[in-house]
Amino acid sequence: MTAPRLWALVGATGTGKTALSLDLAEALAASGRAAEIVNADAMQLYRGMDIGTAKLPVAERRGIPHHLFDVLDVTEDAAVAAYQQHARSVIEGLFARGRDAVLVGGSGLYVSSVLFDFRFPPRDEALRASLEAELARDGAGALFARLRELDATTADRIDPQNGRRIVRALEVVLQGEETHGAALPEAPALWHPDTRIIGVHVDRAELVERLDRRVEAMWADGIVAEADRLREAGIERGTTAGRAIGYAQALAQLRGELSEADAIAQTQALTRRYARRQVSWFKRYDDVAWVGPGVTAVDLLPAG
């Protein structure tokens, strides 16, 4: 019997990874290798965050089992170390049943936590709470300046406006631990030896057009109403979900802080910037098979 394989479909948001993951799972099944899909998009972990994350509805999943979607409440923290443990447990379960796993998503650190053999520094809840309070009081800029003084290398790899990532990096540094912050370890070893990483690439101009239209569709499809429902579920109390691109702007619109036009424009700009960072992240991977939007799932299968 052929040993199970871990597949990873990575790349920027809007490149077509979701559709390709479905096609790949079906092509694998047709070739005699049953496969199931495992989510590696941090925001798709959340229940109720559907429109703004382009989450595939259950009815459109072609009967293929999907894992690690809708597993967190919007008040919970999406922690990559916990995700790593859960995702690997799911994948090991699939392997035990003789099935391939198709990991799909664009959250770079989440993908990397599964694919590569590295361990996360410890957490210090009291220190984290203190840093979160500083973030709320002083803003991300002040904490980022502090991080740059303590660990310039990590600071260079973090978005200066990503307060949550800055807090985590400072939490690690202040414990005296070595941190990879927002980076891969040097020469990372694969966690599972039979792993195939496929990067989905779309030319920049086409991707920008896709992303701008996607954001407009989010508003047309009701992200503001969805955000309003999530307010009742406590999204504004959470440290992760309420800061998600699109939801933060929809919530600001509901509070009267942004007009609809400004909320859309801000979301488009942030989405384009996020896509650039995703591309930069995945380009650091070794042994990625990059494919364009015209690739078919059958093209991805090994010859013979």
Salt bridges, closest charged atoms under 4 A:
ASP23 OD1 - ARG62 NH1 2.66
GLU26 OE1 - ARG62 NH1 3.02
GLU36 OE1 - HIS67 NE2 2.55
GLU36 OE2 - ARG97 NH1 3.43
GLU36 OE2 - ARG99 NH1 3.32
ASP50 OD1 - LYS55 NZ 2.97
ASP70 OD1 - LYS55 NZ 2.41
ASP73 OD1 - ARG47 NH2 2.67
ASP77 OD2 - ARG123 NH2 3.54
ASP77 OD1 - ARG164 NH2 2.69
ASP100 OD2 - ARG33 NE 2.84
ASP117 OD1 - ARG119 NH1 3.62
GLU125 OE2 - ARG123 NE 3.40
GLU132 OE1 - ARG243 NH2 3.72
GLU134 OE1 - ARG146 NH1 3.00
ASP138 OD2 - ARG137 NH2 3.18
ASP156 OD1 - ARG148 NH1 2.90
ASP159 OD2 - ARG273 NH2 3.29
GLU171 OE1 - ARG128 NH2 2.91
GLU171 OE1 - ARG168 NH1 3.24
ASP194 OD1 - ARG5 NE 3.11
ASP203 OD1 - HIS201 NE2 3.58
GLU206 OE2 - ARG210 NH2 2.99
GLU209 OE2 - ARG213 NH1 2.70
ASP212 OD1 - ARG272 NH1 2.70
GLU216 OE2 - ARG213 NH2 2.70
ASP228 OD1 - ARG231 NH1 3.97
GLU236 OE1 - ARG231 NE 3.46
GLU236 OE2 - ARG255 NH1 2.76
GLU257 OE2 - ARG255 NE 2.98
